[in-house]
Amino acid sequence: MSKRIKKRREAGSTFEHNAALIMGIFTLIVLCIFPLVYHRYYFDILETKYQFYCAAAIGTSVVMLLYGIISGRLKSFFSDLRLKERIRGLCITDWAMIAFWLCNVISWLLCSDWRWEAFWGTSGRYNGVFLMTVYLAVYFLMTRFFRFKQWYLDAFLAVGILVCLFGITDYFQMDILGFKEGMVPEQRGIYTSTLGNINTYTVYVGAVLAVSALLFMLEKNWKRMLWYYGNMVLASFALIMGTSDNAYLTLAALFGLAPLYLFRTKTGVRRYLISAATFFTVIQCIDWINSAFADSVVGIDSAFNLVANLSVLPLLVIGLWGIAGLVAAWTIKKPNPDGTDTMGRWLFYAWIGVIAAVVAAVVFVFYDANVAGNAERYGAISSYVVFNDSWGTERGYVWRRSMELFLDKLTPLQKLFGYGPDTFMLLMQYYYDGKMMDGRTVIYDSAHNEYLHYLVTLGIAGLTAYVVYLGSAIVRLCKGMKDRPEVAAAAFAVIAYAVQAVVNINIPIATPIIFQLLYMGLSSAANEKNADEN
């Protein structure tokens, strides 16, 4: 009997090892090859990325299925006892992911007048039932079989260097890859690197910055710390030179929320201040670059320009480095009596107070500018705080239309389950004539707000399922990040994405990479749970 148990455990260990290897190869494909893939440059960048990701995901799923059949594990998995155990072991994130997929299917079958478009997502950004099914399969394969090691993030950052460098050279209008040949001049500034639109590029670079910054702030080995610091500096340059206003939400999430995790140790405080000083130094350097190479660079026409134009920016940079130096000297020279690196909880609570004050100030400014009618008080930033149709590069217009669609055009069933996955453009085209911009009629294929987009296309049920899925996943990552720098890095990349999604869209160019980081982080929690049960 003992020999049987031993053989069974050995077979199980071999299967788990090989399954982890397969999912590890898939992870490297998504993190290292997918960002660089292109065919006809920007002209079919979305279709190329979408097809590549789906092919890789489906191929991996087939390999895992065949291996499960050959090894006999699939039969064991679907046995009555094991299947019941697996179902009972599903967490809230698992159920929410399943519910989100079911909402896509229900919306497609019961609510949509365009079944083909809703299944494939061909009227939008290919976020139809098919891609959601692929995401579902990858989610369960990754969270059950992948083994998360920090070197996967090192590989992600290594490829991120190339993507960032291509973006920076595009800022200098070098176009070293020839991507912009044949493009109309007015579109050249809104496409960059190997990812297409600057907003999509910002999602990816924001993840690179979040991962490199968190690993820098947590790394103990000085050589690896310098590696992460270099990546953080490069990503900071690339993010600002991407010229997308969406980047400031990534920065708000990273620098605003990271202290809640970092300020538990003196090292975390030191590294955070160094990171903040470094970022403002990068802004100052870009300002100098713009002055010295005014005829060669694209230039910054975004929120960063407001900071770069501050006359006190050099003093701010010097002040931040001074504070970082003083805090570093104080924390190093006065170690804790017990030899630990911990900080008191007072700094954590103080930062919560800072966050509350900032949120209150933002709410007041928006109220004062939009409700109280005092927009003239805000001068240079009035375009950011006054909400109208032009706000956020016409996002105000499309958000207003989105709410009109949901409230006035959808049936009760469609309010619950939406009009069909990624059918937003068809609705806009049917009910509205479009918006005139630069002499052209523009029909939006997305709400440019991921949550609002899901409200219209998947209804209240679909949006709720997605928010519970993403929110519970982030909570699980936060619970699992203690003494796991790689999980913390993945968590903040996902948090930055979730915040930026308020003004951005889900597009299968950058989103699969963010989801892969999410699945990688969740795999640690799932694997630890399974280890405890065994």
ABEGO torsion letter per residue (X at the ends): XAAAAAAAAAAAAAAAAAAAAAAAAAAAAAAAAAAABBBAEAAAAAAAAAAAAAAAAAAAAAAAAAAAAAAGAAAAAABAAAAAAAAAABBAAAAAAAAAAAAAAAAAAAABABAAAAAAGAABAGBBAAAAAAAAAAAAAAAAABBBBAAAAAAAAAAAAAAAAAAAAAAAGAGAAGAABGBBAAAAAABBEAAEBAAAAAAAAAAAAAAAAAAAAABABAAAAAAAAAAAAAAAAAAAAAGBAAAAAAAAAAAAAAAAAAAABAAAAAAAAAAAAAAAAAAAAAAAAAAAAAAABAEBBBAAAAAAABAAAAAAAAAAAAAAAAAAAAAAABBBAAGBABBBAAAAAAAAAAAAAAAAAAAAAAAAAAAAGAAAAAEAAAAAABBBAABGGGAAAAAAAAAAAAAAABBAAAAAAEAEBGAAAAAAAAABAEBBBGGBBBBBABAGBAAAAAAAAAEAAAAAAAAAAAAAAAAAAAAAABGBAAAAAAAAAAAAAAAAAAABBBBAAAAAAAAAAAAAAAAAAAAAAAAAAX
